[in-house]
């Protein structure tokens, strides 16, 4: 994740800039922060500290598909079309693969052989 490679000052700046934009542009007081690309490499402790530090921040979003959610982060299925792609988007296939990935990797299920 690009966000994970930022130093602490730059992470804080990006997060605050996003919160300020949502508050100023849309009057939001309960704001979810969506990680650019993924949360991989960002520690849960850091997220928990940010939630405690700014009352405007309500949760984090990431792209870990059907991974169970908790108070710190809600996961979503990434259905972004690759830049420049003109191929039809198979949303059903993306959802099915994401669910299978989650079942195998996060719930310990195995494929039938």
C-alpha positions in Angstrom: 0.0 0.0 0.0 1.3 3.4 -0.9 -0.2 4.8 2.4 1.9 2.3 4.5 5.1 3.7 3.0 4.4 7.3 4.0 6.2 8.6 7.1 4.1 9.6 10.1 4.0 13.3 9.2 2.8 12.5 5.6 0.2 10.0 6.9 -1.1 12.5 9.4 -1.2 15.2 6.7 -3.1 13.0 4.2 -5.6 11.9 6.8 -6.2 15.4 8.1 -6.4 16.9 4.6 -9.1 14.3 3.7 -11.1 15.0 6.9 -10.8 18.8 6.4 -12.0 18.5 2.8 -15.1 16.4 3.7 -15.9 18.7 6.6 -15.5 21.9 4.6 -16.9 20.8 1.3 -19.9 18.8 2.5 -20.4 19.8 6.2 -19.6 16.2 7.3 -19.0 15.6 10.9 -18.9 11.8 10.8 -16.3 10.8 8.2 -15.0 7.5 7.0 -11.5 7.4 5.6 -10.9 5.2 2.6 -7.3 4.0 2.2 -5.9 4.7 -1.2 -5.5 1.2 -2.7 -5.2 -0.8 0.5 -4.6 -0.7 4.3 -1.8 -3.4 4.0 1.1 -2.3 6.2 -0.8 0.1 8.3 -1.1 -1.1 11.9 -4.5 -1.4 13.6 -2.9 0.5 16.6 -2.3 3.5 14.4 -5.9 3.4 13.1 -7.2 3.1 16.7 -5.1 6.1 17.8 -6.4 8.2 14.9 -10.0 7.3 15.8 -9.4 8.5 19.3 -7.6 11.7 18.2 -10.1 13.2 15.9 -13.9 13.0 16.7 -14.7 13.6 13.0 -13.2 10.2 12.0 -15.7 7.4 12.3 -14.0 4.4 10.7 -11.6 3.3 8.0 -12.4 1.6 4.7 -10.1 -0.9 3.0 -10.3 -3.5 0.2 -10.0 -6.8 2.1 -13.1 -8.1 0.4 -15.3 -10.1 2.8 -12.9 -10.0 5.7 -14.9 -9.5 8.9 -15.4 -5.9 9.9 -14.7 -4.4 13.3 -15.0 -1.0 15.0 -11.7 0.2 13.4 -12.3 -0.8 9.8 -15.0 -1.8 7.3 -13.8 -3.8 4.3 -15.2 -3.6 0.8 -14.8 -5.5 -2.4 -12.7 -3.6 -4.9 -14.6 -3.3 -8.2 -12.4 -0.7 -9.7 -12.0 -1.0 -13.5 -8.3 -1.0 -14.4 -7.2 2.4 -15.9 -7.7 2.4 -19.7 -9.6 -0.9 -19.7 -12.5 -1.2 -22.2 -13.3 -4.8 -21.2 -16.8 -5.5 -19.8 -16.8 -5.5 -16.0 -17.8 -8.9 -14.6 -19.2 -7.8 -11.2 -20.7 -11.2 -10.4 -17.3 -12.9 -11.1 -15.5 -10.4 -9.0 -17.9 -10.9 -6.1 -17.7 -14.7 -6.4 -13.9 -14.7 -6.4 -13.7 -12.3 -3.5 -16.1 -14.4 -1.4 -14.1 -17.6 -2.3 -10.8 -15.8 -1.3 -12.4 -14.8 2.0 -13.7 -18.2 2.7 -10.4 -19.9 2.0 -8.0 -17.4 3.6 -10.0 -15.9 6.5 -12.4 -18.7 7.5 -10.1 -21.7 7.0 -12.4 -23.3 4.4 -10.9 -25.4 1.6 -11.9 -26.1 -1.9 -13.4 -29.5 -2.7 -10.9 -31.5 -4.7 
